[in-house]
Amino acid sequence: MSSSRHIYYVAREMFPACLLAGVGMVVAGCYIDMLKSSVWSSLIIYIFVGHFNFERGKYF
C-alpha cells in the first residue's frame, strides 16, 4: 500500500515538471522553426531584390 502511495506521490510531483518540459520543448521547437523560416524568407527576399536591382541597373 505504501509503495503505491509513494509511486502516486512521485508521479504527482513529476507530472508538472514533465509537462512543463514538454511545453518548453514544443515552444522552443516552434521558435527555432520560425527563426529558421524567417531567415530563409529574408535570404530569398534579399536574393530576389538584389537580382531585381541588378537587372534594373543593367537596363536603366
Buried (B, 14 or more C-beta within 10 A) or exposed (E): EEEEEEEEEEEEEEEEEEEEEEEEEEEEEEEEEEEEEEEEEEEEEEEEEEEEEEEEEEEE
